[in-house]
Structure formats: structure tokens, C-alpha cells
Amino acid sequence: MNLIVVKVTKTTFIKSFAEKDQLKLPYPNQIAFAGRSNVGKSSILNSLLNRKNLAKTSSTPGKTRMVNVFSVNDSIYFVDLPGFGYAKVPKTMQKNWKSLVEATLTGNPNLKSMILIIDIRRGLQNEELSLIEWLKIHQIPTILIVNKTDKLKKRELIQQLGNIKRTLRARWPSEKEIQVIPYSAKTGEGKSILWREILSLI
């Protein structure tokens, strides 16, 4: 397997979008990122971009309440979607997040893939499985990032990865399996593999 080293020479925060009517995004080569509010999505974005604080991290779940767009080398656009689950916000705001995500992903010819991030310690839960089902219905290519691998011992890691893959096969036995990439923003595990997949999509 060839390792990919991506030289990120320019990263720019473009804009935050809070209303679904704004979300016919014109940017080419969009890669969307989604996950529960405490899975380390911002840390993954920062690790991919070799930046510390471009995507804001917080100890408070649900900090990302808008759709944030970043350009990478003026050629790829990372779309940071609002987190779901765990966030202590009103139901009306959660409903608005759902409409923002749907407006971003559907009918978007510039969208190349959804990168769904989960915490390896928790595995796949109903919300993630429902989102994967929705992505399949809308024919949106999906990559599953299993984050925080540094939090487990090797034996636990192998066991959890096996459980996740078995869950996917059991749910969609007749379909091509979603790619699962173990990742750690702390150690850099999975970074090269994820970049390789992103580049293959664009």
C-alpha cells in the first residue's frame, strides 16, 4: 500500500452557513465531514490540514452549529457539518441542524463523499446506522472513520474494528461494504490512507 503525503500549502476558512437557503454551495470537490458532537471531528480536520485551530475544538458538545467551509490548496473544499447527538441544545435547534445537513448533501453535484466519524469505543449506534442508510438511499459515497484508536489497547482495537465491520455486513449483506479507516488525530494513524481516498474521489 502506497502512502500518500499531501503537502497542504494553503488552507482558508471560507464561510459559515446557518440557513438552508444558503446551502447550494458552488465550491468544487466538496468533502463533507459529519459525526456525533464529541467524536473529535474538529481534531481530524485540523490533523488533515496540519493546523492546530483552523477547525475549532471544544469540551462542550455541539459547538459546531453551522455548516463551515474550508478551502484546501484552492482545489478541495472541506464541509464541516453540525454534530449530532449528545449536544445539549433545544429540539428546535436540532431540527434545524437536520435541515442544514440535508440541504448541504442532497442535489449537490459538487459533493464527492461524506466522511462519517465515530468513536471506536462506542462503535456504531442507531443514529450512525440511520445516517448511513440515508446516505445509501441518496447514493452519496461514504467513508467511515473510526476515531480515537489511541484510546484502546491493541487487542481491544482489533475486537472493536471487527464488531464494527460485522455490524455493517449484517445490516447491508448484499451491498459493497463501506470502507472503514482506523484513525487517531493524536498519533497520525489513518491520515495518509484518508488523504489517499480523498484524492481518489476528486
Residue pairs with C-beta under 8 A, 6 or more apart in sequence:
1 193
2 196
3 192
3 196
4 192
4 193
4 195
4 196
4 199
5 192
6 195
6 199
8 48
8 49
8 50
8 72
8 73
9 73
10 71
10 72
10 73
10 74
11 49
11 51
11 54
11 70
11 71
11 72
11 73
12 70
12 71
13 54
13 68
13 69
13 70
14 27
14 69
14 70
14 71
14 77
15 68
15 69
16 66
16 67
16 68
16 69
17 23
17 25
17 66
17 67
17 68
17 69
17 100
18 65
18 66
18 67
18 100
19 100
20 99
20 100
20 102
20 103
21 103
23 67
23 100
23 103
23 104
24 108
25 69
25 77
25 79
25 104
25 108
25 110
26 110
27 69
27 71
27 77
27 110
28 75
28 77
28 110
29 75
29 76
29 77
29 110
29 112
29 202
30 77
30 78
30 79
30 108
30 110
30 111
30 112
31 76
31 77
31 78
31 79
31 112
31 113
31 115
31 198
31 201
31 202
32 79
32 81
32 104
32 105
32 111
32 113
32 114
32 115
33 41
33 44
33 45
33 78
33 79
33 80
33 81
33 114
33 115
33 117
34 41
34 81
34 83
34 84
34 101
34 114
34 115
34 116
34 117
34 131
35 41
35 83
35 84
35 116
35 117
35 118
35 145
35 147
36 61
36 83
36 84
36 85
36 86
36 117
36 118
36 119
36 127
36 128
37 61
37 62
37 63
37 64
37 83
37 84
37 85
37 86
37 87
38 61
38 83
38 86
38 119
39 83
39 117
39 118
39 119
39 147
39 148
40 117
40 119
40 147
40 148
40 185
41 55
41 64
41 80
41 83
41 117
42 55
42 56
42 57
42 58
42 63
42 64
42 80
43 55
43 57
43 185
43 186
44 117
44 145
44 147
44 183
44 185
45 54
45 55
45 70
45 78
45 80
46 52
46 53
46 54
46 55
46 57
46 185
47 185
47 188
47 191
48 78
48 191
48 194
48 195
49 55
49 70
49 72
49 78
54 70
55 68
55 70
55 80
56 63
56 64
57 63
61 83
61 86
61 87
61 88
62 82
62 83
62 86
62 87
62 88
62 89
63 83
64 80
64 81
64 82
64 83
65 82
65 89
65 93
65 97
66 82
66 100
67 79
67 80
67 81
67 82
67 100
67 101
67 104
68 79
68 80
69 77
69 78
69 79
69 80
70 77
70 78
70 80
71 77
71 78
72 78
75 202
76 198
76 202
77 110
79 104
79 111
81 100
81 101
81 104
82 97
82 100
82 101
84 94
84 97
84 98
84 101
84 127
84 131
85 125
85 127
87 94
104 111
105 111
105 114
105 135
105 138
105 140
106 138
111 140
112 141
112 198
112 201
112 202
113 140
113 141
113 142
113 143
113 197
113 198
113 201
114 135
114 140
114 141
114 142
114 143
115 142
115 143
115 145
115 194
116 128
116 131
116 132
116 135
116 142
116 143
116 144
116 145
117 145
117 147
117 183
118 124
118 125
118 128
118 144
118 145
118 146
118 147
118 164
119 147
119 148
120 146
120 147
120 148
120 149
120 151
120 152
120 157
120 160
120 161
120 164
120 182
121 148
121 151
121 152
121 160
123 160
123 163
123 164
123 167
124 164
124 167
124 168
129 167
129 171
132 142
132 144
132 168
132 171
132 178
133 171
135 142
136 142
136 172
136 175
141 201
142 178
143 178
143 179
143 181
143 194
143 197
144 164
144 168
144 178
144 179
144 180
144 181
145 181
145 183
145 190
145 194
146 160
146 161
146 164
146 180
146 181
146 182
146 183
147 183
147 184
147 185
148 183
148 184
149 157
149 182
149 183
149 184
149 187
149 189
149 190
150 184
150 186
150 187
150 189
152 160
157 182
161 180
161 182
164 180
165 177
165 180
168 177
168 178
168 180
169 177
179 197
181 190
181 193
181 194
181 197
182 189
182 190
183 189
183 190
183 191
183 194
184 190
